[in-house]
Amino acid sequence: MDFKEHFERAWQVFTDHFAAILVNTVVMVGVSIISFGLLAPVVSAGYMQSLLLALRENRQPDVRDLFARMDLFFPLLGFTVLFVVLVMVGFLMLILPGILAMLAGTFFFVYMLPLMTDQQLPLIEAVKESCRMALEEPITEHIAVVAVFLILDSIGSSMVLGTLLTHPFSCLFILSLYEMKKHRQISGPKTAPPPPHQQKWS
């Protein structure tokens, strides 16, 4: 995998739509806080789809995109509650199981939201497909991807307002990889040429 290609692609989209992406990120965080986290999963889904369209079609993100998938409110809320409970139980037992649960969630479910919004998969099918994509060979490749994602978000959370910059960039990085994996699944890894929007970055 050419990590440099995906970083450059994410950076290009991030800088091209910087103002719109920043506004969407601020609104997403604000809505999540004001709703005490209840709307966080569903606005995150709209946020990811908005970034994916910016990446794929050079479409400028819009605040309305955050609320475009309200039909996913209950499935995503239920999933999030179950996952948070699992992590909390892990922390109550010992700190390590809670940390492992968080890492496992990031590893296996990192493609779940784009699969639900882009591929229109139901929750359970999206979870299964995200797990399958995470376990594609070579697995070390996906481990490196998750490590980069976590490092970027950790750097952002360690600085005042840093998350507003690092989170959208790390999401664009993940979505660039998602695009590659979905194309590879459809066309095959050896015989198919890269899609037009990837040829630019080859």
N, C-alpha and C positions, 0 to 999 in steps of 0.2 A: 504494500500500500504506500502510495506517495502522500505522506502527511503534509508535505509542503504545498502540494496542489490544493488540498482541502482547506488548509489555513489561508492560502491566498484567495481562494474562492469566497470563503466566509468573510475575509477582511474586505474584499471588493464590495460585496453586498452591504456589509455593515457601514462602510464609508459612503457608499452611494445613497443610502437611505437613512443616514445617521439621525437626522432630526425626527423623522417619523418613527423610527425604531425606539429612540429615546423616549418619546412621548408615550408610545404604547407600553414600554416597560414601566414607566412611572405610573401610568393608569392601572396596569395590571397589579403592581405592588400595592397601590392605594386601595383598589377594590378588594384585594385579598385581606388587607388590614381592617378596612371598614366593615367587611362582612364577617369578621372573626374567622377567616379561613374557609367559610362555607362556599364561597364562589371561586376560591383559588384554583381548584382543579379544572373547572370548566373554562375559566378565562385563560388558563394556561394552555388548554387545548386550542382555543381560538388564536392565541398568541403564536403557538408553534405552527399552525396552518398558515397564518399570515406571513411568518418568516419563510416558510417553505415556498409560498407563491412568489415572494421577493427573490428567493434563490433560483427558482425554476423559470419564472416568467418576467423577472425584473419588475414586478408589480409593487407599487409603493404601499407599505402597511398603513392601515387605517384603524382608528380606535374602535370603530364598529365591528372590526374583525374579532375583537376580543369576546364579543357576545353573540357571535354567529353560530355557535354550536351549543346553545342552551339545551338542546335536546339530549345532550350527554350529561346533564347536571346530576341526575340521580345515580347512574352507573358509576361515574367518576367519583362522586362523593362517597358512595358505599365502598368502593375500592380503596379510596384514600383513608377512610376511617378504619377499615380492617388492617391496612398496612401500618398506620400510626399505632394502633393498639398492639400489633405484633412487635413493633420496635420498642414501645414502652414496656411491654412485658419482658422483652430482652434486657432492657436497662434495669428493670427491677430485680431480675434474677442475678445478673452480673452485667457489668458494663460491656464486656466483650461481645456477648450475644446480640445486644442492641446495635453495636457498631457493625457486626457481621450482617445483621438483617438490613441495615441501611445500605451497605455496600452491595449486598445481593440484589436489593431492589433496583439500585442504579444499574447494575450489570445486566440484569435480565429484562427490565422494563423500560430501558432508555428509548426504545423505538415504539412504545405502546401508543403514545398520543398521536404521532403522525400516522400510524396505521389506522387509528380510529377515525381521524379527520380526513386523511387523504385517500385511504383505501376503503373507507366506510365499514370497517370491520366491527362487529359487536365486541364488547369488552373481553369476554373469554377468548374469542378467536384472536383478538389483538394481543392479549397476554401470551398465548401460545406461539403466535408468529414472532413476537418480539424475542421470546426465549429461543426459538429456532434460529433467528438471525444472530443472536448473541453467541450461540454455540457453533456457528459455521466455522469450518477450518480456514485459516489457522486461528485457534482461540486466542493465542497470544496477541493477535492483531486487535481483537476486541478489548482485551485487557488493557492494552496501551491506550485505546480510544477512551475508555472509561476513566483511566488515570488522568489523561489530559483534561477531560471534562471536569473531573473533581478538583484538579489543581487550579484550573481557571476560575471556577466558582469559589474555591477557598481563598484565592488571592483577592477576589472582589469583595467577599464578605469580611475580609480583614481590614478593609479601608472604608472610610466614610463615603457613602454613595458609590463605592466601587462596583457593587453588584449591578448597578444600572448600566455599566459598561461591559463587564465581563460576562454577565449572564446571557445577553443576546448574542454575543460573539460565540460563546460556547455552544449555544443552541444552534446557531448557523453551522458551526463545525459538525455537530452531530447530524444535522439535516443533510449536509453535503454527503456524509457517509451513508445515510439512509438512502439517498438517491442512487448512490453507487451500488449498494446492496440490492435494491429493488430491480435496477436495470440488469445486474448480474443474474438475478434469479429468473428474469423473463427471457433474457437473450443468451445466457450461458457465459461463463467466464473466459472461454478461450477463443471462440469464433466471432463473437459480436463486437463491432466497433463501439467506441464510447458514444453516448448520445450527444446531439449537437451542443447542448449547453455545457458539456464537459470537455468537448474538443478544444474549446478556447483555452482551457487551463492545462492541456497536455504538454 
